[in-house]
Amino acid sequence: MAPLTATQGTPVQIGFAAVIIVALVFSCFCPYSQAQARQSFTSSDKFNISQLNGTISFAFNGSFSSANLENNTWAFNDLRFNISRPLGNLKVSAENSNMTIYSYQASNFSSRSVFLRCNVNGVGTQTVNFGLNVSKPTSSSEWGVTVRPAGTTIWLAENEGWKLLPDNTVIVTGITGNLSIAHYNFGANIDENLPFYQAHSITIITVIIIVSTVAVAVVIRVKVRKD
């Protein structure tokens, strides 16, 4: 009975080994988090831009590793709400308006999809930069800007209240109420300066999982035939 137990256990052990290998490889692709002092904020805090008569605020309590006002633009690093996972970095500004951010999600690692949802009070101008990991200007076709008057979502074409700059900054003008800005990237605009394993991380991980699965299946099939 001992040899039989060992024979049946081998595929399971190989399966566990494959899972561990995939986990280790995946961890190599993810940046290590470093402990650093964080600054907290609440929904009542206002990040003023006095020269532009604008303010930035958040609908929920949260924290960031740093927040600096540079050229009338607030740059938030390692932003996160208390009820969510890390959101990423964000540069945002408001002129003659108050901008309240309700949700934001970004991935500095893959840049597959980034979106921001906010409410604008006051007819003015807002600028948003997600800090995308791309080496060239994006196309307006990769972006989506929507408003929700009376609960109805309306998609705006470029130059209908917004425009895209060569540095991938979105400028919104004359829009009030609920506003959403999103960037969609399905791998067509990956930063050429990124290391190979980061630029092709999804493909590499997928191949590893497939190969590991096939290997386990082959071992199990061989063992079954021997039995």
C-alpha positions in Angstrom: 0.0 0.0 0.0 2.9 2.4 0.6 4.0 2.4 -3.1 0.3 3.1 -4.1 0.1 6.0 -1.8 3.3 7.5 -3.1 2.1 7.0 -6.7 -1.2 8.8 -6.1 0.4 11.6 -4.2 3.0 12.5 -6.8 0.6 14.4 -9.1 -0.7 16.3 -6.1 2.8 17.2 -5.1 3.6 18.3 -8.6 0.4 20.4 -8.7 1.3 22.1 -5.5 4.8 22.8 -6.8 3.4 24.3 -10.0 1.1 26.6 -8.0 4.1 27.7 -5.8 6.2 28.4 -8.9 3.5 30.5 -10.5 3.1 32.4 -7.2 6.8 33.1 -6.9 7.1 34.2 -10.6 4.0 36.5 -10.2 5.5 38.0 -7.1 8.6 39.0 -9.1 6.5 41.1 -11.4 4.8 43.0 -8.5 6.7 46.0 -7.0 7.6 45.5 -3.4 5.8 47.8 -1.0 8.0 49.8 1.2 7.0 51.0 4.7 6.9 54.7 4.7 5.1 57.4 6.7 1.6 58.1 5.3 -0.5 61.2 5.6 -4.2 60.9 6.2 -7.0 63.0 4.9 -10.7 63.2 5.5 -13.7 64.0 3.3 -13.8 67.5 4.8 -10.2 68.4 3.8 -9.8 70.8 0.9 -6.7 70.9 -1.3 -6.7 74.5 -2.4 -5.4 76.0 -5.6 -5.6 79.7 -4.7 -4.2 81.1 -7.9 -6.8 79.3 -9.9 -9.7 79.7 -7.5 -10.2 76.0 -7.3 -10.2 73.2 -4.8 -9.7 69.4 -4.8 -11.4 67.1 -2.2 -12.3 63.5 -1.7 -15.6 61.9 -0.9 -14.0 59.4 1.5 -11.3 59.4 4.1 -7.9 58.1 2.9 -4.2 58.6 2.9 -1.2 59.2 0.6 2.6 58.9 0.8 2.9 62.5 -0.4 0.9 65.4 -1.9 2.5 68.4 -3.5 1.1 71.5 -5.3 3.2 71.9 -8.4 2.4 74.4 -11.1 -1.1 74.8 -9.7 -1.6 71.0 -9.9 -1.9 68.7 -6.9 0.3 65.6 -7.3 -0.9 62.7 -5.0 1.5 59.7 -4.7 0.3 56.2 -3.5 -3.2 57.5 -3.0 -5.8 55.2 -1.4 -9.1 55.4 0.4 -9.5 53.7 3.7 -12.1 51.3 2.2 -10.1 50.3 -0.8 -6.8 48.9 -2.0 -4.1 51.2 -3.2 -5.3 53.5 -6.0 -2.1 54.8 -7.6 -0.7 58.2 -8.4 -2.8 61.1 -9.6 -2.2 64.7 -10.8 -5.3 66.9 -10.8 -6.2 70.6 -10.9 -9.3 72.7 -10.9 -9.8 76.3 -12.0 -12.9 78.3 -11.0 -14.4 75.1 -9.7 -14.5 72.6 -6.9 -13.8 69.0 -7.7 -14.8 66.2 -5.4 -13.3 62.8 -6.3 -15.5 59.8 -5.5 -13.5 56.9 -7.0 -10.2 56.4 -8.7 -8.4 53.2 -9.8 -5.0 53.0 -11.4 -2.3 50.4 -12.0 1.1 51.8 -12.5 2.3 48.3 -13.3 0.1 47.4 -16.2 -1.9 50.5 -17.1 -4.5 48.2 -18.5 -7.4 50.4 -17.3 -7.6 53.6 -15.3 -10.6 55.6 -14.3 -11.7 58.5 -12.2 -15.2 59.5 -11.1 -15.9 62.9 -9.6 -18.4 65.7 -9.2 -17.6 69.2 -10.4 -19.2 72.3 -8.8 -18.7 75.5 -10.7 -18.2 76.2 -14.4 -14.5 76.1 -15.0 -11.6 73.9 -16.1 -10.2 70.6 -14.7 -7.1 68.8 -15.6 -6.3 65.1 -14.9 -3.2 63.1 -15.5 -3.1 59.4 -14.6 0.7 59.1 -15.0 0.4 56.3 -17.5 3.3 54.0 -18.2 3.5 54.7 -21.9 6.3 56.0 -24.0 4.3 58.0 -26.5 1.1 60.1 -26.6 -2.1 58.1 -26.4 -5.0 58.4 -28.8 -8.4 59.9 -27.9 -10.0 56.6 -29.0 -8.4 55.1 -25.9 -10.2 57.5 -23.6 -13.8 57.8 -22.4 -15.3 60.9 -20.9 -18.9 60.7 -19.7 -21.4 62.9 -17.8 -24.5 61.9 -16.0 -27.2 64.5 -16.2 -30.5 63.3 -14.6 -29.0 59.8 -14.1 -28.4 59.3 -17.9 -24.8 58.5 -19.0 -23.7 60.5 -22.0 -20.4 59.8 -23.8 -18.6 62.9 -25.0 -16.4 62.9 -28.1 -13.1 64.8 -28.0 -13.6 68.6 -28.3 -17.1 68.2 -26.8 -16.0 69.7 -23.5 -12.7 67.9 -23.2 -9.4 67.5 -25.1 -6.3 65.3 -24.8 -2.8 66.8 -24.6 0.4 65.1 -25.9 1.5 64.3 -22.4 -1.7 62.3 -21.9 -3.3 65.0 -19.7 -7.1 65.4 -20.1 -8.5 68.9 -19.9 -12.2 69.3 -19.2 -13.9 72.6 -19.7 -17.4 73.9 -18.9 -18.8 70.7 -17.5 -20.6 70.5 -14.1 -22.1 67.6 -12.1 -21.0 64.0 -12.2 -18.0 63.4 -14.5 -16.1 60.2 -15.3 -12.7 60.0 -17.1 -11.3 56.6 -18.2 -8.4 55.3 -20.1 -8.5 51.9 -21.8 -5.3 50.2 -22.9 -5.3 46.6 -24.1 -1.5 46.4 -24.6 -1.2 48.5 -27.7 0.7 51.3 -25.9 3.0 49.7 -23.5 6.1 51.6 -22.4 9.0 50.5 -24.6 11.4 51.4 -21.8 9.9 48.9 -19.3 11.8 45.7 -18.7 10.7 42.8 -20.9 9.1 40.9 -18.0 7.0 43.9 -17.1 6.0 44.9 -20.6 4.8 41.3 -21.3 3.8 40.2 -17.8 0.3 39.1 -18.7 1.6 36.9 -21.5 4.4 35.4 -19.4 2.1 34.5 -16.5 -0.5 33.0 -18.8 2.1 30.8 -20.5 3.5 29.7 -17.1 0.0 28.7 -15.9 -0.8 26.8 -19.1 2.5 24.9 -19.1 2.1 24.0 -15.4 -1.5 22.8 -16.0 -0.5 20.7 -19.0 2.5 19.2 -17.1 0.3 18.2 -14.2 -2.3 16.7 -16.6 0.3 14.7 -18.4 1.8 13.3 -15.2 -1.7 12.3 -13.9 -2.5 10.6 -17.2 0.8 8.6 -17.2 0.2 7.5 -13.6 -3.3 6.4 -14.4 -2.1 4.3 -17.3 0.5 2.6 -15.2 -2.1 1.8 -12.5 
